[in-house]
Amino acid sequence: MIGNSVLSSKDNVFYNSDIPELQFVEKNGFGVSFPSGFADGLRKKLEMLLQHDDMRHDLGLHGRRYAQRYLWDTIALEFENVISSLHLL
């Protein structure tokens, strides 16, 4: 069986499992999936990504944008805005 690891590079991010916990990756446009444990599905997705530079680039761009939402600076600023809106400071 193939594991449920996340693979990434400069141009793409994709996951190798269709488990519910990872559906957000494809839903948010920075990954592709195939049925868990299906090696031929992985091969086909890898071939697809190797053949489509624009798709890899777009997946990587969407992945970086998604990750930006979880940087400490972004979270701290959002937290500060919430606290300020409560007029506690």
N, C-alpha and C positions, 0 to 999 in steps of 0.2 A: 504494500500500500504506500502511496505517496503521501508525505506529510502535509500539514496545513501551514506551511511557511509562506512568508511574504517575500517576494523577490523584488529587488529594485536596482535601478541604475540611474545614470544622469538623465536619460530620455524616457524611461518608463517605470511604472510600478504596476505589478499585477499579482494577483493571488492565485493559488493553485487549488482552491477548494470552493465549492458552492455552499458551504455551511452557512446558516443564517447569520452567524456572528460576523461574517465578512461581507455580507451583501452590500454594505454601505460603500465599499470600494468601487464596485461597478456602478452602483446607483449615483455616486458623486462624480463619475467620469474620469477616474484615474486608475482604472484597472479592468481586466477581463477575467472571466472565470471559466472553469470547466468542471465537470462532475468529479468530486473527490474520489481519488484512487484510480482515475482513468488516465493512464499514461499516454495513450494516443491522443486524448483531448489536449493534454499539455503540449505534446509535439505540434499539433495543429495550431494552437495559439502562439507558440514560439515562432513557428514559420510565418504566421500572419504578421506578427510584430516585426520580425526581421525583414519582411518584404515591404512594410509600410512605414517609412521614416516619419511621415507627417503624423501618423497615428501615435507612434512612440513619443514624438515631441509633444503632442496635445495631451496625452496621458500624463507625461511628466509635468507639464505646466499646470494641469488641473490638480495634480498631487501636491505640488509646491504651494499652490494657492490654498488648498484645503489645510495643509500643515501650518500655514501662517496663522490660522485662527487659534492655534494651540501653543504659540510661542509665549514664554513668560511675560514679555513686554506687552503683548496684546491682551493677555488675560488680566494683568495688573491694571492696565488702563481701563478695561471694561469694569473691573471691580471698583476702581476709584470713581468712575462715573456713577455707578450704582450708589455707592456710599454718599457721594456728593448730592445726588438727587434726593436722598433721604434727609438732607440738611443736618447730619450728625456731626459734621466737622466745623 
